[in-house]
Amino acid sequence: MSGQQFASDNYAGICPAAWAAMQEANTGSVVAYGQDEWTLRASDALRAAFEHDAEVFFVFNGTAANSLALASLCRSYESIIAADLAHIETDECGAPEFFSNGAKLLTIRTDGSGKLTPEAIRAMATGRSDIHFPRPAVVTITQPTETGILYSLDEIRAISATCRDLGLKLHMDGARFANAIAALGCRPADMTWRAGVDVLCCGGTKGGMGIGEAVIFFDRTLAEGFDYRCKQAGQLASKMRFLAAPWVGMLRDGVWLDYARHANAAATRLARALAGIPDIRLVFPVEANAVFVSIPPQAALRLRERGWLFYEFIGGAARFMFAWDAEEARVDALARDIAACVAQ
């Protein structure tokens, strides 16, 4: 593999802000298991960013964040309403069911968008109420979705209102939360608790950290016992300062959003460069840092022969993801190679 690749935003290294904060934290003897200054500073920085006295926890990865958060919102005999393309359904190896001791995922077909609607949620939640069916307790939405498109603030508010009407909690999988905030140009509070979100899993890894996600409970009562869940699941870091410190660096002066804007801009750059190329079609609108492209099979094969890595899924589209370190020259090279491969 030569040159920067865009198959996943997980390919990127650690961004300078996170790296510098980890280096700064890597001095002296510090109390373990989250009872340290860095964890306190990171938690307070997140509370300030979200303008809310939330309960904050740091875990190693997104699967743990989503699964433990959802497990805290439902009982084993209840269910979680999700989109058919949601990461918790397609890519977490049954972890939400495992950590909730068997809560069932109820998926709603979204016809490729990955977005839930109030009407679909209501239909799923009210379809059955007998004791033989796992009663719905939680709705989970992904922002941006697995297809890279965004829920508007109005859409989130409408889903939240439906959840409140039905007595359901609302969870947001925000693995690329910063990209959504940067794209919509809103405040973090406006897209979460002000819109009715109860719990957010806020992505750090895809935003530029080496490891780590934040689980943010806007209703502190919902976080009861969550520290024990983290410990039981192997998610209580002994040297917690190294999970927490990168958040201090990322949130300082809004750097996390600067990185997200850069990633989003790279996706837009590729999309514009591909416009008008024969036999090339954008499968979904480019609204954050993802580009899904329909490429003829032989052209896709030739593109791989030129050394480009990419995944083909969700309708067979080639997916390109952009991170904080996306190089404009490399994005342009990808566009040129796609055009050349189609023209051969």
SEROSE-160122 format. One record per residue (C-alpha): x, y negated, z negated; residue in three letters. Coordinates in steps of 0.02 Angstrom, whole numbers, plus 50000, padded with zeros to 5 digits. Layout:
XYZALA/...
! end
This chain:
500005000050000MET/500784983750055SER/500044966850021GLY/498574961549915GLN/497024972549925GLN/495194968249899PHE/494364985049870ALA/494024980049689SER/494274965049577ASP/495004977549454ASN/496544978249566TYR/497104960949507ALA/498394958749372GLY/498194948849211ILE/497894930449242CYS/499124917549171PRO/497914910949040ALA/497584928148966ALA/499404933348978TRP/500014917648889ALA/498744919948749ALA/499284938048724MET/501094932648716GLN/500654919348589GLU/499724932248485ALA/501184944248494ASN/502114936848347THR/502234941748166GLY/501234953448057SER/499354951448077VAL/497904959647985VAL/497144974148084ALA/495384979248140TYR/494764961948186GLY/495084953348020GLN/496334941548101ASP/496424923548156GLU/496394927748342TRP/494784937548332THR/493984923448233LEU/494594910548358ARG/493964920648506ALA/492264923348425SER/492114904848387ASP/492654900348564ALA/491274911248635LEU/490004903748515ARG/490534886448572ALA/490454891348756ALA/488704898348734PHE/488134884748613GLU/487434897748495HIS/487864905548328ASP/487934922848405ALA/488664938948336GLU/490184943948440VAL/491084960548460PHE/492564965348569PHE/492704982448651VAL/493904990248774PHE/492834992048930ASN/491174988749014GLY/490485006348996THR/490665005348808ALA/489964987748803ALA/488404992148901ASN/488115009048822SER/488325003748642LEU/487324987748667ALA/485874997248745LEU/485965010648610ALA/485744997048480SER/484134991248564LEU/483185007548576CYS/482875024148489ARG/483235041148560SER/481425043948609TYR/481295027348701GLU/481845021848874SER/482845008548965ILE/482155000549124ILE/483514997249254ALA/483744994349439ALA/484125009649544ASP/485835002349588LEU/486274997149411ALA/488015002049354HIS/487305010749201ILE/486345022249319GLU/487635025549455THR/489355023749377ASP/489395026749189GLU/489335045749182CYS/487785046449073GLY/488585035748938ALA/487025025448898PRO/486025041348869GLU/487445049148770PHE/487725034648650PHE/485865031948625SER/485645050248581ASN/484565053348732GLY/483615037548777ALA/483035039448956LYS/483465027849100LEU/481945023149202LEU/482545016449369THR/481565005249485ILE/481855005849672ARG/482484988949730THR/482654992049918ASP/484494987949914GLY/484464971349822SER/484824978149650GLY/483634965249577LYS/482164968749463LEU/480544958849471THR/479264955349334PRO/477944964749432GLU/479014980349449ALA/479504979749265ILE/477684978249212ARG/477154992649323ALA/478515003949253MET/478234998949072ALA/476345000949077THR/476185015949190GLY/476055028149046ARG/475795026248859SER/475555044148802ASP/476675052748677ILE/477415064048811HIS/478305049348895PHE/479835040048827PRO/479115023048789ARG/480065008248864PRO/481044997648741ALA/482344988148843VAL/482554980349014VAL/484324978249081THR/484814966849224ILE/486514964549307THR/487134947049345GLN/487764946749482PRO/486974962949541THR/487954977649611GLU/487614970249784THR/488414953649737GLY/486824943449738ILE/486184932749596LEU/484634931149491TYR/484114912949486SER/483784905249316LEU/481934905149355ASP/481984923649397GLU/482834927649231ILE/481574917149137ARG/480134926049224ALA/480864943149181ILE/481124937449002SER/479324931548988ALA/478734948449050THR/479844957148924CYS/479154946548782ARG/477374950048837ASP/477724968748837LEU/478754969048677GLY/480374973648767LEU/482154967648734LYS/483194960248876LEU/485004965348903HIS/486174957749032MET/487634967049108ASP/488814952649144GLY/490364961649205ALA/490604946949324ARG/489694934349217PHE/490924920249251ALA/490684922249438ASN/488804920149415ALA/489014904649307ILE/490234897049432ALA/489064900849577ALA/487504893849496LEU/488384879049418GLY/487434881049255CYS/487924882249072ARG/488174899648997PRO/486764896048875ALA/485554892349016ASP/485824909449095MET/485724919148933THR/484844915048769TRP/483934899648833ARG/483244910648972ALA/482744924148847GLY/484204936348855VAL/484434945548690ASP/486124953548718VAL/487494950048845LEU/488964961148891CYS/490174947948952CYS/491554954049067GLY/493354950049030GLY/494284962949134THR/493574957949304LYS/493774939749255GLY/495654941349240GLY/496064950149078MET/497034966349067GLY/495714974748960ILE/494214970248854GLY/492394964848858GLU/491354954648736ALA/489654960348672VAL/488654945048620ILE/487064946748516PHE/486054930648524PHE/484874937948394ASP/486014942948252ARG/484734954948178THR/484944966048330LEU/486794968148290ALA/486484977148126GLU/487644992248118GLY/488474988248284PHE/490184987748201ASP/489895005848148TYR/489385010548324ARG/491015003348389CYS/492035012848262LYS/491135029248294GLN/491355027348482ALA/493225023948471GLY/493005005648516GLN/493664997548357LEU/495404991748407ALA/496664992548267SER/497674978548346LYS/496104968648387MET/497064952548414ARG/497614958848585PHE/495804961548640LEU/495274944748568ALA/496724933048610ALA/496444933048799PRO/494714925748771TRP/495504911048680VAL/496604907548830GLY/495234910448959MET/493944899348874LEU/495144885148841ARG/494734870548956ASP/493524881349056GLY/494914891149141VAL/493834906749157TRP/492654897149272LEU/494094890149375ASP/494654907949410TYR/492884913049451ALA/492664898549572ARG/494254903649661HIS/493644921549678ALA/491954915949742ASN/492764904249866ALA/493824918549935ALA/492244928749966ALA/491444914050056THR/493034911750158ARG/492974929650221LEU/491104928750258ALA/491334913050362ARG/492794920550456ALA/491764935950501LEU/490274925950563ALA/489994928550748GLY/491104943850768ILE/490164956550877PRO/489554972150787ASP/489964964650617ILE/488534960850498ARG/488454954750320LEU/487304966950230VAL/486924955350083PHE/487044936550059PRO/488734931549989VAL/488294922849827GLU/489744926849710ALA/491374936349737ASN/490764951349838ALA/490634953850026VAL/489714968950096PHE/490044971450280VAL/489304983550405SER/490774989350512ILE/490645002150654PRO/491385018850596PRO/492835018950719GLN/493275001050676ALA/493245005350491ALA/494425019850525LEU/495615008550620ARG/495534995850479LEU/496095009150356ARG/497495014250474GLU/498104996350463ARG/498274998750275GLY/496694990750208TRP/495804998950061LEU/493944997450033PHE/492465007149968TYR/490955011750073GLU/489355013249975PHE/487625005549954ILE/487005009450128GLY/488745013450195GLY/489334995350194ALA/491164991350167ALA/491364981650006ARG/492704968549977PHE/492894960849804MET/493904945349762PHE/494764941149598ALA/495604926349516TRP/497204929049617ASP/496474930749793ALA/497724924149919GLU/496944913950059GLU/498224919950186ALA/497834937950143ARG/495954934750157VAL/496254927450330ASP/497324942450378ALA/495904954050329LEU/494684944350437ALA/495864944850585ARG/496134963550567ASP/494274966950555ILE/494004957150716ALA/495434966150802ALA/494824983250748CYS/493084979750815VAL/493794973350980ALA/494874988851013GLN/
! end
